[in-house]
Amino acid sequence: MTAASGQDKASIKDPRYQKYAGRYGGSSGVVLFDDGTYLLYGYATAVFGTYRFEKDRLVFSADRQEVFQVYGHRNPSLTKGNRINFVGFERGSKPLVQLGTDNARPVFNDAANCFSGPFVYVHPGKLDQFTLAAPGREFSGTQKAANVSATFINKEGYNDFIFLYNAPSREREDFVGQIASAKEGEILRLSNYGGAEGYVRRKEEKATNNWKEIDEMKSQYQQNKVAENDILYANPHYQSFDAPDSSRYHYDKTKNVYTAREEKENQARYMQDQYNDPTYLRQYQEMTPNADHSVQLIPKSKATSLFFTVCGEGSERSYKYTDYIEYKITDPEPPVILHPVRIKNQ
């Protein structure tokens, strides 16, 4: 993987990058690559970034990501209003949204739980612009520099959206580390991971399967960074998929949808699992926030949330996604059970 733009190529010649490259930790830990990049890994965690040596310390900087990302699509089947799929807004503390000239509102209610998506909101009328914001207290340390609000102007006339919220996390904070020698080997101690014990360096050869998997993950990440990632493909229920292969899909310009050539053959599967079915795919284009328009959203004291969801008492009022098509599936006749026949004694 190429090092980040801030990484001086001359510094990579420092022999310590080669000397200390390797995996530190077991089921969680850090991988140091000899090109000045790293992978912080663990349960449901895989964060890449760059590191550099400052005297006897290592300084780690995670790759940055936009706090809010928005993708739009012109959906001819929507003759009125707009559909918005909210992804990731259940994490963090109450991100806000202002749709058009409406009042700012939290996406979820206080103490929301028992999340069952997709969370799709229908907004009536035209949607010329909208603003997304996260409370400043969400961000700490090095993440304060990230934008906490973003306004989008809908110049393209999209009416079908995917709103993504990349909630701030400890894994994306900058941190420091130090490598020390001990009887069990070299130990990497970090400022905010691994505790006082730190992570012991694994004695792995680069030819092992574990290292190959790590290298493949790194290579895939690099390709994704280089490739255009301003397009998403999703089915009508917002499950995302890879770009459709032209040999397996045909594009319907009137419907603005890609349809699998095996549409008829896939019908039974589609009826049984619509959310995970890739028969019909829509292309969503990433929208760029308006750099000249950033506001602080302040909801009214009694502003209701777009979605309400709780466990236990009151759960009967919780949001439920209702856009699955109900099919009457006729079960095939059960097989006839043949009982064994006792063989008479000869």
Secondary structure, 3 states (H helix, E strand, C coil): CCCCCCCCHHHHCCHHHHHHCEEEECCCEEEECCCCEEEEEECCEEEEEEEEEECCEEEEEECCCCCEEEEEECCCCCCCCEEEEEECCCCCCCCEEEECCCCCEECECCCCCCCCCCEEEEECCCCCEEEEECCHHHCCHHHHHCCCEEEEECCCCCCEEEEEECCCCHHHCCEEEEEEEECCEEEEEECCCCCCCCEEECCCCCCCHHHHHHHHHHHHHHHHHHCCCCEEEECCCCCEECCCCCCCEEEECCCCEEEECCCCCCHHHHHHCCCCCCCEEEEEEEECCCCCCCCCCCCCCCCCCCECCCCCCCHHHCCCCCCCCCCCCCCCCCCCCCCCCCCCCC
